[in-house]
Amino acid sequence: MTLTKTDLVKGIMEKVHIKNRNRERQQFLFSELNYSRFSQKRATDLVDTTLARQAKLGASCRVQVPVG
């Protein structure tokens, strides 16, 4: 199975949540609800930066995906 850059971006958008910087007037009862997801642009920038750093270090970019 080949993992493309698009797959990485979609995975980040679906699974990575970041804590909101600003506290809202209405507080959440459960703190895990006070998170937002990465936008497509921010997720793409994150993947680009990560791959560029890996290339600069001369490391091969291999991602292991669990099967099952």
N, C-alpha and C positions, 0 to 999 in steps of 0.2 A: 504494500500500500504506500503510495506516495503522498506525502503531506506537503501541500502547497502553501504559499504565503497567504492566500485567501483563507485557507483552512485555519491557519494560525490566528489571523485577525478575527474570524468568526468565533473561534474558541475563546479568545480573550474577551470579546464583547459579551458572550453568553455567561462565562464563568467567573470573571474577575470583577469584583465590586470595590468601589472606593468610598471612603467615608466622606460625607458632605463637609465642606469647609465651613459653611455658614450654619449657625444654629438657627433653626426656624422658630417662629413664635409658638407654634403648636408643637410640643415635644411628643415624640413617639413613646408609646408604652414599652415597646420592645426595641432595643437598640439596634438589632440587626435589620430593622426596616429603614434606618436612617443612612442608607447607602445608595449610591447611584452607580450606573454601569458606564463603561467606557464608550465614547462615541466611536464611530467607524474611523474617523480621522485620527483620533488619539491612539486607538489601537493599532492603526497602520503605522503611525509615527513610532510607536513603541517597538513594533516588529522590525521596522527599517533600522532603527538605532541599534537594536540588539544584533541584527545580522551584520551591520557595518562594523560594530566593535569586534565581533567574532572574526570577520575577515581581516581586520587590521591586526589582530593578534596572530593571525595565520592559522587559526583553529578551524577544523572542519565543522560544519553545522549539522549535527545529527540530533534528531529528536526521537526519543523512544516513546512509542504509544502502546499502552497496555492493550492486549487483545482479550476480548471476552466480555 
